[in-house]
Amino acid sequence: MRKSLLHILQAAPAAFSISRLKSMTGQRLVLPFYHSIQGSEALPHIRHLYYPRSTKQFEEDLDLFLSEFRPIGLETLIDAVQKETELPKDAFFLSFDDGLREVYDIAAPILKRKGVPATIFLNSSFVDNKALFFRYKVSVLIETINKQQLTKGQTSQLGKILSLNAPEKALIEEDLLKLNYSQRQLPDELAAIIELDFDAFLKKQKPYLTTPQIRELKSDGFTIGGHSVDHPLYAEINLAEQIRQTEQSVYFVKRRFKPKYKTFSFPFTDHEVSSAFFEAMEEDKITDITFGSAGIKEDSFTTHFQRIPMEEFTTSAEEILRGEYLYYLLKAPIGRNYIDRK
């Protein structure tokens, strides 16, 4: 529903300029985020999950942001929270989730050239290509299944594991995309059937940043944060596991890369995360600042900021922002722009 409505709103007349929408909503800070950038190399682990921006699109996105907002780094945002300093009137904060290699190969050189800071959020289990996120395994599975001529026996075995009565490629793909964190071992079982080796994929593709690359990015001024241990949906795990996943990833980053601040972005979304979690973050000083992915919204916890996902659509950054602003205006009369944690 949300995604369909945003897509409709993105097509609103150009009379709804970004400048006008900033004034109408009063929302002058935006926080766009990405995962990867699509260069010349294929990204089978991403292709079936979302729409990575091409290098050209990413540069166009940045040009749009720079024409409407002033880039700010993590320290500026944290100072606004901790020291109550004022942010620039129109500002944008850029970040990347999952710690993927294209941030080093493609995004960082462009950002340095344009003078745009960014924060990179890492999953502690995946740095140095030690393991592969279960959803990325799903995408590689779909890519492999689509390219292979499966035998009847393989199709039957895949369908049996997925509990499909009449397995077909389309249904297998549909069910693969529905797998959740509690089913994260299933991609390995399915891969064995079609002779897909995820360890070989990791060695060849090297999808994640390495420790030396991250240290180089940090020395170039990019900031680093945690993104959980192995990327669960927090609504599917209990509070104790939410805190463990957060603390371990943040302290992994702190020990290995020694950032000035302890920062964290939620994997997937922070939807249904309770006030008890955020209270624990503050009381135990686990994080200085945290980030969600709900678009343009305000939160009852002032150290928590919502970001705008830039890879849900193939439309331009201007259209994505227009959709987010108009969605904000649409929800304003019913009080849906404020997250009150319970």
C-alpha positions as CSV (number, residue, x, y, z in Angstrom):
1,M,0.0,0.0,0.0
2,R,2.7,2.5,1.1
3,K,4.9,1.7,-1.9
4,S,2.0,1.9,-4.4
5,L,0.9,5.2,-3.0
6,L,4.4,6.6,-3.1
7,H,4.8,5.6,-6.7
8,I,1.6,7.5,-7.6
9,L,2.6,10.6,-5.7
10,Q,6.0,10.7,-7.4
11,A,4.2,11.5,-10.6
12,A,2.7,14.7,-9.2
13,P,3.1,17.8,-11.3
14,A,6.4,19.6,-11.2
15,A,4.6,22.6,-9.7
16,F,5.2,20.7,-6.4
17,S,8.9,21.6,-6.4
18,I,11.2,20.3,-3.7
19,S,11.6,23.9,-2.5
20,R,7.9,24.4,-2.2
21,L,7.4,21.0,-0.5
22,K,10.1,21.8,2.1
23,S,8.2,25.0,3.0
24,M,4.8,23.2,3.1
25,T,6.0,20.4,5.4
26,G,8.7,22.2,7.4
27,Q,10.9,19.1,6.9
28,R,14.2,20.6,5.8
29,L,16.5,17.7,6.8
30,V,16.4,14.6,4.6
31,L,18.4,11.4,5.1
32,P,18.7,9.4,1.9
33,F,20.4,6.0,2.1
34,Y,21.6,3.3,-0.4
35,H,23.1,-0.2,-0.3
36,S,25.1,-0.4,-3.5
37,I,25.8,1.3,-6.8
38,Q,25.5,-0.6,-10.1
39,G,28.7,-0.3,-12.1
40,S,29.7,-2.5,-15.1
41,E,29.9,-5.6,-12.9
42,A,26.8,-7.8,-12.4
43,L,25.3,-7.9,-8.9
44,P,23.4,-11.2,-8.7
45,H,23.1,-11.0,-4.9
46,I,21.1,-7.7,-5.3
47,R,19.4,-7.9,-8.6
48,H,16.2,-9.6,-7.4
49,L,15.8,-7.6,-4.2
50,Y,15.8,-3.9,-5.1
51,Y,17.0,-1.4,-7.7
52,P,20.6,-0.3,-7.2
53,R,21.3,3.1,-8.8
54,S,23.7,3.2,-11.8
55,T,26.8,5.3,-11.5
56,K,25.1,7.9,-13.6
57,Q,21.9,7.9,-11.6
58,F,23.8,8.1,-8.3
59,E,25.7,11.2,-9.6
60,E,22.4,12.7,-10.7
61,D,20.9,12.0,-7.3
62,L,23.8,13.8,-5.6
63,D,23.5,16.8,-7.9
64,L,19.8,17.0,-7.0
65,F,20.6,16.8,-3.3
66,L,23.4,19.4,-3.6
67,S,21.1,21.8,-5.5
68,E,18.4,21.7,-2.7
69,F,20.3,20.9,0.5
70,R,23.7,21.2,2.2
71,P,25.5,17.9,2.9
72,I,26.2,17.2,6.6
73,G,28.3,14.5,8.3
74,L,27.6,12.4,11.3
75,E,29.3,14.8,13.8
76,T,27.1,17.6,12.8
77,L,24.0,15.5,13.3
78,I,25.2,14.2,16.7
79,D,26.1,17.7,17.8
80,A,22.6,18.8,17.0
81,V,21.3,16.0,19.3
82,Q,23.9,16.2,22.1
83,K,24.8,19.9,22.1
84,E,21.5,21.2,20.7
85,T,23.4,23.1,17.9
86,E,21.4,24.2,14.9
87,L,21.5,22.2,11.7
88,P,21.8,24.1,8.4
89,K,18.4,25.3,7.2
90,D,18.3,22.7,4.4
91,A,20.5,19.7,5.0
92,F,21.0,16.1,3.9
93,F,22.7,13.2,5.6
94,L,23.8,10.3,3.4
95,S,24.4,6.7,4.4
96,F,24.9,3.2,3.1
97,D,23.7,-0.1,4.7
98,D,25.3,-3.5,4.6
99,G,28.9,-2.5,3.9
100,L,29.0,-3.5,0.3
101,R,32.2,-3.3,-1.9
102,E,30.7,-0.8,-4.4
103,V,30.8,1.8,-1.7
104,Y,34.6,1.7,-1.9
105,D,34.9,1.0,-5.6
106,I,32.3,3.4,-7.0
107,A,30.5,5.6,-4.5
108,A,33.5,6.9,-2.4
109,P,35.5,8.4,-5.3
110,I,32.3,10.3,-6.5
111,L,31.5,11.5,-2.9
112,K,35.1,12.7,-2.4
113,R,35.0,14.6,-5.7
114,K,31.7,16.3,-4.8
115,G,32.6,16.9,-1.2
116,V,29.8,14.8,0.3
117,P,30.3,12.9,3.6
118,A,28.7,9.6,4.3
119,T,28.3,7.0,7.0
120,I,28.7,3.3,6.2
121,F,26.8,0.7,8.4
122,L,28.4,-2.8,8.7
123,N,27.1,-6.2,9.7
124,S,29.8,-7.7,11.9
125,S,29.3,-11.2,10.5
126,F,29.8,-10.2,6.9
127,V,32.9,-7.9,6.9
128,D,35.8,-9.4,5.0
129,N,33.3,-11.7,3.1
130,K,33.1,-14.2,6.0
131,A,29.5,-15.0,5.3
132,L,26.6,-13.9,3.1
133,F,23.3,-12.3,4.2
134,F,20.4,-14.8,3.7
135,R,18.5,-12.4,1.5
136,Y,21.5,-12.1,-0.8
137,K,21.6,-15.9,-0.9
138,V,18.0,-15.8,-2.0
139,S,18.8,-13.4,-4.9
140,V,21.8,-15.6,-6.0
141,L,19.5,-18.6,-5.9
142,I,16.9,-17.0,-8.1
143,E,19.6,-15.8,-10.5
144,T,21.0,-19.4,-10.7
145,I,17.6,-21.0,-11.0
146,N,16.6,-18.6,-13.8
147,K,19.8,-19.4,-15.8
148,Q,19.7,-23.2,-15.2
149,Q,17.6,-25.9,-16.9
150,L,16.4,-27.6,-13.8
151,T,15.7,-31.3,-13.8
152,K,12.3,-32.5,-12.7
153,G,14.0,-34.0,-9.7
154,Q,15.6,-30.7,-8.7
155,T,12.3,-28.8,-9.2
156,S,10.5,-31.4,-7.1
157,Q,13.1,-31.2,-4.3
158,L,13.0,-27.4,-4.3
159,G,9.3,-27.5,-4.1
160,K,9.2,-30.0,-1.3
161,I,11.5,-27.8,0.9
162,L,9.4,-24.8,0.1
163,S,6.1,-26.7,0.7
164,L,4.9,-26.1,-2.9
165,N,2.4,-28.7,-4.2
166,A,3.0,-27.8,-7.9
167,P,6.5,-26.2,-8.0
168,E,7.3,-23.9,-11.0
169,K,10.1,-21.5,-11.4
170,A,7.8,-18.5,-10.8
171,L,6.3,-20.0,-7.6
172,I,9.7,-21.0,-6.4
173,E,11.0,-17.4,-6.9
174,E,7.9,-16.0,-5.1
175,D,8.4,-18.3,-2.1
176,L,12.1,-17.6,-1.9
177,L,11.4,-13.9,-1.6
178,K,9.1,-14.6,1.3
179,L,11.8,-16.4,3.4
180,N,12.4,-14.7,6.8
181,Y,15.2,-14.7,9.3
182,S,14.0,-17.8,11.1
183,Q,14.3,-19.7,7.8
184,R,17.8,-18.4,7.0
185,Q,19.2,-21.9,6.7
186,L,16.9,-22.9,3.9
187,P,18.9,-21.1,1.1
188,D,21.8,-23.4,1.9
189,E,19.6,-26.5,1.6
190,L,18.2,-25.3,-1.6
191,A,21.6,-24.3,-3.0
192,A,22.9,-27.9,-2.4
193,I,20.2,-29.2,-4.7
194,I,21.2,-27.0,-7.7
195,E,25.0,-27.4,-6.9
196,L,25.3,-23.7,-6.0
197,D,28.3,-22.9,-3.7
198,F,27.9,-19.8,-1.6
199,D,31.5,-19.9,-0.4
200,A,32.7,-20.0,-3.9
201,F,30.4,-17.0,-4.7
202,L,31.9,-15.1,-1.8
203,K,35.5,-15.8,-2.9
204,K,34.8,-14.8,-6.5
205,Q,32.3,-11.9,-6.1
206,K,33.7,-10.4,-2.9
207,P,30.5,-8.5,-2.3
208,Y,31.5,-7.0,1.1
209,L,34.0,-4.4,2.2
210,T,37.3,-5.7,3.7
211,T,38.9,-4.4,6.8
212,P,41.7,-2.6,4.9
213,Q,39.1,-0.9,2.6
214,I,37.0,0.2,5.6
215,R,40.1,1.7,7.3
216,E,41.0,3.5,4.1
217,L,37.4,4.9,3.8
218,K,37.6,6.0,7.5
219,S,41.0,7.8,6.8
220,D,39.3,9.5,3.9
221,G,36.7,11.0,6.3
222,F,33.8,8.5,6.0
223,T,32.2,7.4,9.3
224,I,31.4,3.9,10.3
225,G,28.6,2.3,12.3
226,G,26.9,-1.0,13.1
227,H,24.0,-2.6,11.3
228,S,23.4,-5.8,13.5
229,V,25.4,-9.0,13.5
230,D,23.7,-10.9,10.6
231,H,20.8,-8.7,9.5
232,P,17.5,-9.9,11.2
233,L,14.2,-8.2,11.0
234,Y,14.0,-6.8,14.5
235,A,10.2,-7.3,14.7
236,E,10.9,-11.1,14.4
237,I,13.4,-11.3,17.3
238,N,12.9,-10.6,21.0
239,L,14.2,-7.6,22.9
240,A,17.2,-9.4,24.4
241,E,18.3,-10.5,20.9
242,Q,17.7,-7.0,19.5
243,I,20.0,-5.6,22.1
244,R,22.6,-8.3,21.6
245,Q,22.6,-7.9,17.8
246,T,23.0,-4.1,18.2
247,E,25.6,-4.1,20.9
248,Q,27.8,-6.7,19.2
249,S,27.8,-5.0,15.9
250,V,28.4,-1.5,17.4
251,Y,31.3,-2.8,19.6
252,F,32.8,-4.8,16.7
253,V,33.0,-1.5,14.8
254,K,34.3,0.4,17.9
255,R,37.1,-2.2,18.6
256,R,38.2,-2.7,15.0
257,F,37.8,0.8,13.5
258,K,37.8,3.1,16.5
259,P,35.2,5.6,15.4
260,K,34.5,8.7,17.4
261,Y,30.8,7.8,17.8
262,K,28.7,4.7,18.4
263,T,26.0,4.7,15.7
264,F,23.6,2.1,14.4
265,S,21.1,1.6,11.5
266,F,18.4,-0.9,11.7
267,P,18.5,-3.8,9.2
268,F,15.3,-3.8,7.2
269,T,13.2,-1.5,9.4
270,D,12.6,-0.4,13.0
271,H,8.9,-1.1,12.7
272,E,7.5,-2.5,16.0
273,V,10.7,-1.9,17.9
274,S,9.6,-0.9,21.4
275,S,10.6,2.1,23.6
276,A,12.4,-0.5,25.9
277,F,15.0,-1.0,23.2
278,F,15.8,2.7,22.8
279,E,15.8,3.2,26.6
280,A,18.4,0.4,26.8
281,M,20.5,2.0,24.2
282,E,20.5,5.3,26.2
283,E,20.9,3.8,29.7
284,D,23.7,1.4,28.8
285,K,25.3,3.9,26.4
286,I,25.3,1.4,23.6
287,T,24.6,4.0,20.9
288,D,24.9,7.7,20.5
289,I,22.5,7.9,17.5
290,T,20.4,5.4,15.5
291,F,18.6,5.3,12.2
292,G,15.5,3.7,10.7
293,S,14.2,3.6,7.1
294,A,10.6,4.9,7.3
295,G,11.0,7.9,5.1
296,I,10.2,11.5,6.3
297,K,9.0,10.9,9.8
298,E,9.7,12.1,13.3
299,D,10.3,9.9,16.3
300,S,9.6,10.1,20.0
301,F,13.3,9.4,20.7
302,T,15.3,12.4,19.6
303,T,18.4,10.3,19.0
304,H,16.7,8.3,16.4
305,F,16.3,9.5,12.8
306,Q,14.3,8.1,9.9
307,R,15.9,7.8,6.4
308,I,14.6,7.7,2.9
309,P,15.3,4.4,0.9
310,M,16.6,5.3,-2.5
311,E,16.4,1.9,-4.2
312,E,12.7,1.0,-4.0
313,F,12.0,2.7,-7.3
314,T,13.8,3.4,-10.6
315,T,12.5,7.0,-10.6
316,S,14.8,10.1,-10.1
317,A,15.8,11.4,-6.7
318,E,13.6,14.4,-7.3
319,E,10.6,12.2,-7.9
320,I,11.4,10.0,-4.9
321,L,11.7,13.1,-2.7
322,R,8.5,14.6,-4.1
323,G,6.6,11.3,-3.3
324,E,8.0,11.3,0.3
325,Y,7.0,14.9,0.9
326,L,3.5,14.5,-0.5
327,Y,3.1,11.3,1.5
328,Y,4.0,13.3,4.6
329,L,1.4,15.9,3.7
330,L,-1.2,13.2,3.1
331,K,-0.7,11.7,6.5
332,A,-0.4,14.9,8.4
333,P,-4.2,15.4,9.1
334,I,-4.4,11.9,10.8
335,G,-1.2,12.3,12.8
336,R,0.8,9.5,11.0
337,N,4.1,11.4,10.7
338,Y,5.1,10.8,14.3
339,I,6.3,7.5,15.7
340,D,5.3,7.2,19.4
341,R,7.1,4.1,20.8
342,K,5.2,1.9,23.3
